[in-house]
Amino acid sequence: MFQIGFLEILLIFILGLLVIGPKRLPEVIKILIKFYRKIEAKLSGIKNDIEQDIGASELQKDVFNELRMEELEKSTESKDD
């Protein structure tokens, strides 16, 4: 979801140590991870509901079929030339 590199994680960790302290930092990290997972699960559920409502799988199949038909038409045209 988020693309965070090693340096960003290291910077966040160091700032966490300075602001929160080494004793409470593990507790805070656990709480943040739980919160992140809950939000991620909710967003995933919402995404799935929206995809089901609009029929995203059917749209994907239609688009795939259209692209495949275009490829076949191009290949038959190139063979005819």
N, C-alpha and C positions, 0 to 999 in steps of 0.2 A: 504494500500500500504506500508507505512512505519510503523514500530512498534516502536513508541516512548512512553516511560513511563512517569509517572507524574513527576519524578525527573528530567528527561531530559527537559521536558517542563518548569519546574520551573527554571532550570539553564539557559535556553535560555532566558526566561523572565527577569531574574535578569541581565544577560549580556546585554540584550537589553536596560534595564533601565540605566545601567552604560554608555554604549557607545552612545546611541541615545538620551537619556533623556526622562523624563516622558511626556513632552509636545508633542513630535513628535512620540513617540512609537505607539500610536493607529493608526496613519496615515500609518506608515510603516507596521504594522501588516495587515491592510486592503489591502495594495498594494501587500504584499507577498501572502495573501490568494487568491486574484484575479489571480495573476500570477500562483500560484499552481493549481488553478482550470482550467485555460486555458491549462496548460501543461497536466494535467490529462485528459482533454477532447480530446486533440490532440492524446495522446497516446492511449486512448480508441478507438478513430476512426481508428487509424492505426492498432491496434490489430484486430478490427472487419473486416477491409478490408483484412488483411492477412488471417484471418480465412475463409472469404468468398472465397478468391482466391484459397486456398488449399482445400476447402471443409471440414473444420474441423468438422462440424456437421455430415457429412456422415462418417468420420473416427471414431468419437465417437460412432455412432450407430453400426458400424462394430465391434469395439472393445468390446462394451457391448454385442453384439450378440455372439461373440466368447467366451467371459467369461461365458455367460449364457449356451452355448452349452457344455463347459467343465464341468460346475457344474452339468448339467443334465447327462452327460456321467459318471461322478464320482458317482452320486447317483444311477444310474442304475447298475453300476458295484458293488457297495456295497450291493445292494439288491440281486444281482445274487449270491453273495458269501454266 
